[in-house]
Amino acid sequence: MSEYVLARIEAIQQELEALRQLVAHQVQNTKRQTHLKGLWKDVEITDKDIEAAKQAVFRDAYNWQD
C-alpha cells in the first residue's frame, strides 16, 4: 500500500511540474502578434476601428451608473 502511495505522489509531482512548465511558457508568450489571414488579409484595420468595435461590444460597460 505505501509503495502505491509513494508511486502516486511521484506521478502527481511529475504532473505538477509539467503543468508548471506549461503555465510558465504561456505566461512568457502572452504578447504574440496576431496575423489576419484569408478573407481579412488585405483589410486595413485602424486603432479607430478597434475602439469603435470595443464600444459596440462593451457599450453597456461604458454607460453604467451606480
N, C-alpha and C positions, 0 to 999 in steps of 0.2 A: 504494500500500500504506500509506504513512504517513498519508494522508488518511483512510483507512478506520480506522486505529488511533486517530487523534485523534477521529473521529466516535464511535467505540465508547467511548472513555474519557469523552467528554462525555455520552453516553447513560447510562453507568454512574453518573456523578456525579449526574445528574438522578434516577435510580432511588434512589440512596443518600439524597439529600435528601428524596425523597418518603417513604421508609421512616423516616428520622429524624423527620419531622413526624408520621407515623402513630404511632410509638412514644411520642413526647413527648405526644401527645394522649391516648393510652391510659394513660400513667403519671399524668397530671394528673386523669383521670376514674376513678380506681380506687375511689373512695368513693361509688359510685352506690347509691341506695336501691332495694331490690328490692321489687316490688309483687306481691302474690299475687292472681291473677285466677281467674275461673271457679269450679271446684269448691272452691277453698280461700278464696274471697273473704270469707266470714263466719266463718271459723275463727280463734279466738284462740290464738296461739302464744306461750308464755311463755319466759323465759330458762331455766326449769327444764326445759321440753320440749326446748329446744335442747341443753342439757347432757346430758340422757338420751339423745338421739339421737347426740351425739358419742361418748358412752361405748359405745353399742351398736355403732356403726360402727368405732370405734377401740379396742375392748376389749382386743385383744392389745397395743396400743401402751402401755396403762397397766399391764399385768401382765407385762412382760418382765423377765428377770433376766440378769445378766452371766454 
